[in-house]
Amino acid sequence: MSAWINAPRPNPRAKVRLFCFPYSGANASMFYSWVDILPTSIEVYPVQLPGHGNRVSEIPYTSLPPLIDAVEGAILPYLDKPFAFFGHSMGALVSFELARRLEKKHALTPVYLFVSGHNAPQIPDDTEHIHALPEPEFLDKLRKLNGTPEEVFQDAELRDLLVPALRADFAVCETYNFKADQRLDCPICACGGLGDKYIDRDGLQAWSDLTSGTFSLRLFPGDHFYLNNERMYLLQAVAQEINRVIDLRV
């Protein structure tokens, strides 16, 4: 394995490798428990970005294009069997742009792309940009988003360790510029929380414009971070979608 990619439970007999991209400030460990829920036909490959988790000492990326360049080089050796992508929030952008890059440059297409907790990228982003705010204001905005553990705000040492990666991740998202291109060939499933204040049904449905394949929309109870509490139902949906397309290929 590599610093970028680590399968918590390698399974050479799996039919599909599912590469998972976390949301801003999170790290690959959020996906480790998925191996206990998904069927053995799906092998979980969490992606660890610089500045996060066991790579916290590394400088995080602040712009999406160079991040995609780096992930592209890291992931290519692991695409020797059918693969799928799942990305939540920032991870949705990363997985989408990576899928476009792989399809255009290497003629490699995921069997499925799961984009979660993010409006389709062609929709203008009218949210407040916070990555360059002074620290007190930045922390206040983070707290209101409800995705950062409270101990980060209370522990100065932990805060100093994690805030640079959070700022960098927000910069990646807030400086992203969507460029229209040909549609992806792979099916897309857009997922979201019914109580998400930032992402709505229309924003998720708009992902359908970015694929020439099939499209599905899955909504779950919960807010923007629904996947932490509705993990079982989400992964049942993921497994159903992946196994359906794999069965069609056999």
C-alpha positions in Angstrom: 0.0 0.0 0.0 1.0 3.7 0.0 0.7 6.8 2.1 -2.3 7.7 0.0 -4.2 4.5 -0.1 -4.7 1.8 2.5 -7.1 -1.1 2.5 -8.0 -1.8 6.2 -8.8 -5.4 5.2 -7.3 -6.5 1.9 -9.5 -8.9 0.0 -8.0 -10.1 -3.3 -11.2 -12.0 -4.1 -13.4 -8.8 -4.1 -15.0 -7.9 -7.5 -14.7 -4.1 -7.0 -12.4 -1.7 -5.2 -14.3 1.2 -3.6 -12.1 4.3 -3.2 -13.4 6.6 -0.5 -12.7 10.3 -0.3 -13.5 12.2 3.0 -15.0 15.5 3.6 -13.1 18.7 4.7 -11.1 18.1 7.8 -11.8 14.4 8.0 -9.4 11.5 7.2 -9.4 8.0 5.8 -10.2 6.4 9.2 -13.8 7.5 8.8 -14.2 4.7 6.3 -12.4 1.9 8.1 -15.7 0.6 9.7 -17.2 0.2 6.2 -15.5 -3.1 5.8 -17.7 -4.6 8.5 -20.9 -3.6 6.7 -20.2 -3.9 3.0 -20.3 -7.4 1.3 -17.0 -9.1 0.7 -17.5 -8.5 -3.1 -16.5 -4.8 -2.4 -13.0 -4.0 -1.1 -12.7 -0.6 0.7 -9.8 1.6 -0.2 -9.9 4.8 1.9 -7.8 7.7 0.5 -5.6 9.7 2.9 -4.8 13.2 1.8 -1.6 15.1 3.0 -2.2 17.0 6.2 -4.8 14.5 7.5 -4.7 11.6 9.8 -1.3 9.8 9.8 -0.1 12.4 7.3 -0.8 15.4 9.5 2.8 16.6 9.4 2.6 17.0 5.6 1.5 20.2 3.9 -2.1 19.9 2.7 -3.2 21.0 -0.8 -5.1 24.3 -1.1 -6.2 23.9 -4.7 -8.0 21.1 -6.5 -6.0 20.8 -9.8 -2.6 19.9 -8.1 -4.5 17.6 -5.7 -6.0 15.7 -8.6 -2.5 15.5 -10.2 -1.2 13.9 -7.1 -4.1 11.5 -6.5 -4.0 10.4 -10.1 -0.4 9.3 -9.8 -1.0 7.6 -6.4 -4.2 5.7 -7.5 -3.2 4.4 -10.9 -1.4 1.3 -9.7 -4.6 0.2 -7.9 -6.9 0.4 -10.9 -6.1 -3.1 -12.3 -9.6 -4.4 -11.5 -13.1 -2.8 -11.5 -13.3 0.2 -9.2 -15.8 2.7 -7.9 -15.5 6.1 -6.1 -17.4 7.5 -3.1 -16.8 11.0 -2.0 -18.6 13.2 0.5 -18.7 17.0 0.3 -15.2 18.0 -0.6 -14.6 14.3 -1.4 -17.4 14.5 -4.0 -15.5 17.1 -5.9 -12.3 15.2 -5.7 -13.8 11.9 -6.8 -15.7 13.6 -9.7 -12.7 15.5 -11.1 -10.5 12.4 -10.7 -13.1 10.3 -12.6 -13.0 12.9 -15.4 -9.2 12.9 -15.5 -8.9 9.1 -15.5 -11.5 8.7 -18.2 -10.1 11.4 -20.5 -6.4 10.7 -20.0 -6.3 6.9 -19.3 -9.6 5.6 -20.7 -10.3 4.2 -17.2 -13.9 4.6 -16.0 -15.3 3.8 -12.5 -18.1 1.2 -12.5 -19.9 3.7 -10.3 -19.4 7.2 -8.9 -21.1 8.1 -5.6 -21.2 11.8 -4.9 -22.6 12.7 -1.5 -23.4 16.0 0.3 -22.5 18.3 -2.6 -24.5 20.1 -5.2 -23.6 19.4 -8.8 -20.5 21.5 -9.6 -22.0 23.4 -12.5 -24.4 25.1 -10.0 -22.9 28.4 -8.8 -21.7 28.3 -5.2 -23.4 31.1 -3.3 -22.2 30.0 0.2 -20.0 32.3 2.2 -16.3 31.6 1.7 -14.5 31.2 5.0 -11.0 29.7 4.3 -9.2 33.1 4.6 -11.1 34.4 7.7 -9.1 35.4 10.8 -9.0 32.4 13.2 -11.7 33.5 15.7 -14.2 34.0 12.8 -13.1 30.9 11.0 -13.6 28.8 14.1 -16.9 30.3 14.8 -18.1 29.4 11.2 -16.7 25.9 11.7 -18.6 25.4 14.9 -21.9 26.4 13.2 -21.3 23.9 10.4 -21.5 21.2 13.1 -19.0 18.9 11.4 -16.0 19.4 13.7 -15.7 17.7 17.1 -16.1 20.1 20.0 -12.8 19.0 21.5 -11.0 20.6 18.5 -12.3 24.0 19.7 -11.6 23.4 23.3 -8.0 22.0 23.0 -5.5 24.6 21.8 -2.9 22.0 20.8 -5.4 19.9 18.9 -6.8 23.0 17.2 -3.3 24.1 16.1 -2.7 20.7 14.7 -6.0 20.4 12.7 -7.0 23.9 11.7 -4.4 24.2 8.9 -5.8 21.2 7.1 -9.4 22.5 7.6 -8.5 25.8 6.1 -6.7 24.1 3.2 -9.7 21.9 2.5 -12.1 24.8 2.5 -9.7 26.6 0.1 -9.8 23.6 -2.2 -13.6 23.8 -2.4 -14.0 27.6 -2.4 -11.4 28.2 -5.2 -12.7 25.4 -7.4 -13.8 26.4 -10.9 -16.0 23.9 -12.8 -15.2 23.6 -16.5 -17.8 22.0 -18.8 -16.6 18.9 -20.6 -18.1 15.7 -22.1 -20.2 13.7 -19.8 -18.8 10.8 -17.8 -19.6 7.3 -19.1 -20.1 5.9 -15.6 -23.4 5.8 -13.7 -23.7 8.4 -10.9 -25.6 8.1 -7.6 -26.1 11.4 -5.7 -26.7 11.0 -2.0 -27.7 13.4 0.6 -29.4 14.1 4.0 -33.0 15.1 4.0 -32.2 17.7 6.7 -29.1 19.2 5.0 -29.2 23.0 5.2 -26.6 23.5 2.5 -27.4 20.9 -0.2 -30.9 20.5 -1.6 -32.6 17.9 -3.8 -32.4 20.0 -7.0 -28.6 20.5 -6.4 -28.2 16.7 -6.1 -30.5 15.9 -9.0 -28.3 18.2 -11.2 -25.5 15.6 -11.1 -27.7 13.7 -13.7 -26.5 16.2 -16.3 -22.9 15.1 -15.9 -23.2 11.4 -16.9 -24.3 9.7 -20.1 -25.0 6.6 -18.0 -27.7 5.9 -15.5 -28.4 8.3 -12.6 -30.0 7.7 -9.2 -30.8 9.9 -6.3 -30.7 8.6 -2.7 -31.8 10.6 0.3 -31.4 9.6 3.9 -32.5 10.9 7.3 -30.1 13.4 8.8 -28.2 16.6 8.1 -25.1 17.3 6.0 -23.2 14.7 7.9 -26.0 12.0 7.6 -23.4 9.4 6.6 -22.0 9.2 10.1 -25.4 8.2 11.7 -27.0 6.5 8.7 -24.0 4.4 7.7 -25.9 1.1 7.5 -28.6 2.4 5.1 -26.1 4.3 3.0 -23.9 1.3 2.5 -26.8 -1.0 1.7 -27.6 1.5 -1.1 -23.9 1.6 -2.2 -23.7 -2.2 -2.3 -27.0 -2.5 -4.2 -25.9 -0.1 -6.9 -22.4 -1.6 -7.3 -23.6 -5.2 -7.4 -26.3 -4.3 -9.9 -23.8 -2.9 -12.4 -21.3 -5.7 -11.8 -24.0 -8.3 -12.4 -24.8 -6.6 -15.7 -21.2 -6.9 -16.7 -20.9 -10.6 -16.0 
